[in-house]
Amino acid sequence: MKIISPKRIDAPVLTLLVSAFLLAVYNLRFWQTFVDATGGLSFGNIPLHLGTFLLLVLVYNGFLTLVNFRFVIKPVLITLLLVTSTTSYFMSQYGIQIDKSMVQNLLETNVYEARELLNWKLVLTVLVLGIGPSLAIAYAKLNYPSVRRGFALKAGTLAASVVVVAILLLVFFKSLAPAVREHRELRYLLTPTNYIQAVHGYLKQAWSRPLVVAPLGTDAIKGKQWAGQPRRTVTVIVVGETARAQNFSLNGYGPNTNPLLSKQEDLINFTSVESCGTATAVSVPCVFSALGREHYSDTKARSQQGLLDVIAHAGFGVLWRDNNSGCKGVCDRVQYEDMSLPVRGDPLCVGDECYDERLLNQLPAMISKATKDLVIVLHQKGSHGPAYWKRYPAGFRHFGPECQTNELDKCSRESIVAAYDNSILYTDYFLNKTIDLLKRSGEEDQVDTSMLYFSDHGESLGEQNMYLHGAPYIISPSEQRHVPFMLWLSKGFRSRFAIDYKCLAARSGQVFSHDNVFHSVLGMLNINTAVYNPALDLFHACTYGR
């Protein structure tokens, strides 16, 4: 095997060079983590680190050898370089790891959110590390062996690679096994294998989605607490976005991010609640399903109806209002309103997006005109990053200086946190305004009202050099899983459904999760159905006379 001339190169040599290039240039985060996991940089560890590099190069080259055919290998290599350069940028810039849920979150996000991730640094990275090498491969003149010699060469390459890899594994097994076992994040950092496995998992999941959705809770009826009640009820469920519990002053955070909610009477704040996932595409369908986190999968959730369907079966009017990227299939069979589309002249819309207050537009009139008991879901844009400063009006720039770019590496961590805290301050205002609206509707329209708020997942703001969210759940930090959870019930609502508010307040420090939402909503609304599990209903221990 030899290079014929400076202008020509043997195809097997090219795959070997590209394998080494992929591992050396695009995997800086992987190698940093791997070196730390194996005892750091030292003279004694050099054989282990070089041996692992050679092992991975041989594995990559082995797979590329299988597709090393004329008219095939160049498109494959160019695609790998372009996609891997982009993936490498986001992993390095935001400290993210790639798994199936991350791919799902990316593919199901909207154009406006995706555009916030674009910047000149990304363009430059792809230009230098993606397009540049791709052009070199596109114009390279390759020597391909004859068909017979080619198969023999491929077989020999694969056999030799297997032997060397086996030897390296035997030599370094005692060092590699503990590192891989104790640092599961390594598999999500090694690119391009991470996104190839993730895309495969996502496509397999998408192709297995059922054509028919099984009914759930069709036996749902209103319980005995509804008997003889002339007043209608209105329950608002606010689904927050990217709000982490640590930055709520109600949970002990230093800066006062909840100046209004802290003064709101009858508000109960639950302090220890875990999310079902670390990304919207997982958490939202999970929290509205009856599956629970341990049994949740996208396929299972989409194969059966969810909480909103059960509520509708019981005779409620159900509405989903969205200022985000959709309901992820949760609201497919109920009324849906997209409030995220900007309207010219609307003071609550700036540029390509609208503030969360727009979710409350015309809500009092809707409540007044309704003839049914209502459950209304408001899906916030909340604190979605990295453009935190876009999530709130100028009047909420209380903490500062604030980061005003999506290139977080150009901002200090303090300015990133300041912008994020301002978004929480605006959520405080939005929730307070929602409660006040329900109070007025209760008085003017003679309805019993309630509000439940929880975030879909949290956010990393630089802890452990991680930003944003979407980390694989098994290795995700608490910042991405610990979410706020609040409850407000009017006095009429409490009396109507025999809810002991002091009992609920006493439970505010107990550990709960998104698993409790499905059954707690059914419990608070006194909906009887076979799918209801009282053990997961946080109201069940705090009701009387049911």
N, C-alpha and C positions, 0 to 999 in steps of 0.2 A: 504494500500500500504506500503510494507516494504522490506527492504533488507534482504534476507534470510540468507546469510552468507557473509563473507568478499570476497568470490570468486564468488558470484552470485549477480545479481542486477535486479530489475524489469525493464522491457523495458520502461514503462512510466517515471520512475525515470531517466533513462539514457537520454531521450530526453529533460527533464527539465534541467538536469545538462549541457548538450551540449548547450542548448539555452543560459543559463547564461554564459557559457564559451565563446561562440561566441561573445556575447555583451561585456563582460568584457575584453577579451584579444585582440581581433582583431579590436576593434573600438575606439582606443585611439584618433585618429584625429576627429572622430565624437563627442566624449564626450568633447574634448577640445573646439571644435566649439560650441557645444550645451551649455556648461557652460558659455562661453563668451556671447552667444546670449541671455541668460536668466539672465544676471546681474552679472555673476561671482560667485566665491566661497564665500559663506557666510552662517552663521548659519540659516538664514531665508529661504535660498534656498534649504536646505538639503531635506525637504519633496518633493519638486518639482523634484529634481534630482533622488532621490531614487524611487519616484513614477513613473517617466518616465522609469527608468531601469526596474522596475517590469512590467510595461505596455508592453514594448518591449519583455521582456522574455516570457510573456504570449502569445503574438502574434506569436513569433517564435515557441514556444512549441505547439501552436495550429496547425500550418502548419505541423510540424513534426509529430504530433499525427495522422494526416490524412494518413501518409505513414508508420506508426509504425506497420509493419507486419513482421513476420518471413521471412527471406531471402531478405527482402527489406530494412529495416531500417539501417542495418550496412553499406551496400554499399552507401546509401544516406549520412549517417553521415561522412563516410570516405572521400567521394568526396567533401563534404562541407568543411571539415577541410583542405584538401590539397589545394583546389582552393582558399579558403578564406585566408589561411596563405600566399599564393603567392600574392594575391591581396592586402592584408594588408601591405606587405612589400613595394610594389610600391607606394601605397598611402602615407605611412609614409616617404619613402626615397625621393620621388620627389614631394610630395604635390599635386598629381593628384586626380581628381575625375572621377568616372566611369559612362559613359553613352553609348548610342548606337554607337555614332561616335568613341568613344575610342575603343570599341570592334572591330568595322570595321577597324580602323587604325591598330590595333594589328594583326588581321587575314590577312590583306592584305599587311603587311610589308614583306620584304624579309628576308632570313635566316641571312645575314650578319648584318643587322640592329638589328634583334632580339638578336643575339649573343652578341652585345655590351651591352645589359642590364643584362647579366649574370655575377655574381661574387660570391665570397665565402660567402659574407654576406647574399645574397639571399639563397644560399644552406643551410647555418646554420639556417636561419630563418625557412625555410620549414622543415628542419630536426627536429628542436626543437618544433615548433608550429604546424606543419602539420603531419609529419610522426610519431613522438612520440605519440601524442594523438590518431592517427589513429590505431597504433599498439595496444594501450590499448583497444580500442573499438573492434578491430578484435579478440582479445583473450578473451574478456569479456564473461562470461557465463550469458546469459539473461534468465529471467523467463518471459514467455508469458502466459497471462491468456487464459482460454478457449475461443472459438469463441464467444459464447453468452455473456460471461462476458466481453470479450474484447470490443465488440461493445458497451455494456452498459457503460463501463469505458471510452471509447473514447467520447461517447455522453455526459457523465457527465463532462468530462474534458473540452470539447469544450464549453458546456453551461456555466460552472462556469467561464471559461476564458472570455467569451463574457460579462458576468455580471460584473466581476471585471474590465475589460478594460473600459466598459461603465462608471462605477463609477469613475475610475481614470480620464477619459476624462472630465467628468462633473466637477470634483473637480479642475483640473488644466487647463481647457480650456482657461481661460483668460490669462494665462502665455504661454501656448504652441502655441496658434494660432498666435500671433504676431511673435514669434520666427521662426516658420515654414514658415510663409508668407514672412518675411523680409530676411530670410537666406535660400534661395532656394538651396544652396549648400549642406544642410544637407541631402537631399534625395540622393545625389550622393556620400556621405561619409559613409552612413550606409550600412555596408556589413554583410551578403552576398546579401541582397535584391537589392543593386545597380547593381551588375553584373548579377544577375538573370534576372532583368527587362531589362538590356541592351542586354543580349544575346537573350532574347525573342524578343525584338524589332528588332535586327539585323536579326535573322532568319526569322521573319515575312516579313521584307523588302526583304531579299534574295529570299524567296519563291515567292514573288509577282513580281519578275522581268519578263518582257515580253520575249516571244520567238522571236517575230518579232519586229524589230526596225523601227519606222515610219520615213519616209523621211522628211527632213527639208530643206527649201531653194533650192529646185530643180529648181526654176525659176532664180537662181542667174546668172547674166551676168556682164561683165565688162562695166562700165559706159563710158560716152563720153570723159572723160579725157584720155582714152586709144586710142582713134582714131588717126591714123597717127603716132603713136609712134614706132620707129624702135628698141629702146633699151628695153631689158628685165629688170625685177625687181626681187630683192631678199630681202625678209623680214625675219629677224631672231627674233623669239619670245623666250626669255630666261625665263624659269619658275624657279625661285629661290626656295630654300628649307630652311625653318626655319629662314629666314632673317627678323629681326625686324627693323623697321625704326629708332627706337631710337638710334641704334648703328652705324648709318651712319653719318659720319662727314658732309656730304652734307646737313643733316637735323639739324645741330647745335650741334652734339655730340662732346665732348671735344677732346678725342684722335683722331688723324688723320687717320681714317680708309679708307679714299677715296683719297689718294694722287694723283692717276692717273686720276680718273674720274673728279676730281675737276679742272683738267687742260684740259679736253677734250672739244674742241670747239663744239658748237651746241648741247650739251647735255641738255635736260630739265628734271629736277628732280621735281616730284610732291610730295609734303610733307604731304598731308593729305588723305591717301588712306586706306580703311578698307577692310579686307579680307572677303571672303564668309564663311569661317569656320576656325577652329583652328587646323585642321589636314589635311594631304595630301589627305586622302581618301574622304574627303568632298570637300575641296577647289578646287582641280584640276578638277574634273568633273563639279563642279558648275561654275567655271569661264569660262569654254569652252562651257557651255550650254546657251541657250537663256532664261532660267527660271528666273534668278535673285535669290538673297538669300531668299527673303520672300516666293517665290513659289517653291524653290528647294526641291527635295527629291531624294534619290538615284534611286527609282523606276521610277520617271518621267524622270530623266536625261538619264537613260538607255533605256527608251522606245522611244526615238527619237534621231535623229542625232544631231550633234553639230557643233561648229564653223568650225572645220577642214573639215567636210563634205561639208558645204556650200561653203567654199573656193575652194574645189575640184570641186564642181558642176560648179563653174565659170571658170574652165579651168586651174587652177593652179596645179603645181606639189607640193605635200605636203609630208614632211618628219618629223617624230618624232625621235629624238635621245635621248636616255635615259641613265643617270648615276645614277638612283635612283631605286625605287621599281616598275617601270612600269607606264603606263599612266592612270590607273584606268578606262579603257574602252573608253577613249577619242579618241585614235588613232586606234581603231579596224579596221577601213576601209581605212586607209592610210598606206603608207610605214613606217616601224618601224625598228630601229636599236638599239640593246642593246649594249651600250658602257661600261657597268659596269662590264663585265666579265674580270677578269685579264688575261693578256697575258704574258707569260714568256719572259723576256728580255725587256719588254716595260718600259721605265724609268718613265712613268706616272702612273704605277701601283705598289703598295706596299702591299704585303700580299694579303688580300682578296678583296681589292677594288682599284679603280682607281680615280685619281684626275680629276676634272672637265675639265681641259684643253684637255683631251682626246676627248671631244665632238667636238673639232675643227679639229680633224685629217681628212685629205683629203678633208676638206670642200672647199678650194679654187679650187681644181681640179673638184669637183662635180659641183660647180657653173659655172666653165668654160665650162664644157661639156654639161650642161643642155640645152634643147631646149625649155623649158617652163619657164614661170615666176614661181618663187619658194617662198614657205613659209616653213621655217625650224624652228621647235621647239626644243630647247635644254633644257632638264630637268636636272637641277643640283642636285648633292648631297649636295651642299651648306654648310649649318651650322648645319646639322642634329646632334643632341646630343644623349646621353650624351658624346660621345667620340669626342668632338670638335677638339681636337688636331690631330685627324686622317684626318681631312678634308683638310689639306693644307701641301705642302712640307716644309722641314726644313727651307728653305730660307725665309719663311714668319713668323717665330717666333719672331716677332718684339715686341710684348707686353708680359710682363712676370712679375714674374714667372707664368707659365701656368699650369693649372691642367691637369695631364696626367693619369687620372684614370676615369673609369665610375662610381665609388663610390663617388658621389659628396659630401657626408658628410665628406669625408677625406680631402677635399680641402677648402681653404678659398674662400669666395665669390669673392674676388679680382682676384684670380687665375683662377676661372671659367670664369669670365668676360674677362680676358686676353686671354684665349684660344678661346673664342667665337669671340672676336674682331679680332684675327688673321685669323679666318675663313672669316670674313667680308673683311679683307684686301686682302685675296686671291680672293674673289669674285670681288673686285674692279679691281684686276689684270686681272681676266678672262673676265670681261665685257669690259675692256679697250682693251684687245687683240682681242676680237670679233669685236669691232668697227674698229680697225686698219685693221683687215682682210677684213672687208666690204669696207673700203676705198680703199685698194689695188685692190680688185676685181672690184670695180667700175671703176678704172683707166685702169686696164689691160684688162678687159673683156667687158668694155663699158656697164655696167649695173647700174641701179639706186637702191640704197640700203637703208635699214632702220633697226633699232633694237628697240624692245620693251622689257623692263625687268620689272618683278614684282615677288614678292615672294608669295608662296602659303599661308603662315601664319607666325606668329611671334614666339616668344619664351619667356618663363619666366626664369629668371636667379637668382632667390632667392627672388624676390619681394613678399611680403606677404607669405614667406616660400613656394613659388611655384617654381617648376622647370619644364623644358621641355614644352610640349604643349598638346593640345587635351582637354582642359577644356570645359565643356558644354558652348555653345556660349552665352547663356542667362546670365551666371555668369562669363564669361571669362574676364580676365584683359586686358587692352589695349595693354600690351606688346605682347599678343598672336594674336591681331587683326590688329594693326597698322603696315602696311607693306610698303616697298620701292616700288617705281614705277618710271621708267625712260624711256625716249624716245630720240632716236637719228635718225635724218633723213639727208641723204646726200642732198646737194644743188640741184642735179638733181631730186631727189625724190620729194622734196618740190615744185620745179617748175613744174614738170610733173603733180602733183595732186593739184596744186593751193592752197597750204597750207601756211597760214600766220603764220610764226614762231614766230614773236613778239607777236601775239595774243595768241598763245599757251603758250608761256613763261609767259604771264600775268595771265594765268589761273592756274599756277603751285601751287598756295597756296589754291586753292578751294578744297572743300571736294568731293572726288570721292570714288569709291569702285570697287570691282571686277565686279560688275554689268555692269560697263562701258566698260569692255574689249571686249566682244562679238561684240558690235555695233561699237566701236571705230576702231577695226581692219577692219571691213567691210567698215567703212567710210574712213579710211586712204588709203585703196586700191581701193576706188571708185567702190565697188561691189554693184550693184543694186539688191535688192530682197525684197519681201514683209515682210520678218521677220526682216528687219532692222528697228531700232527705232532711228531716229535722235536725240530725246530728251536725249538719253543715250550715244550719240557719242560725245566725248570731242573734236573732230576735227570739228564738224558740224558748230560751231559758228566761226570757224577760217579758212574757205575756201572761195574762191572767184571765180566767173565765172562758177560755176558748173551748 
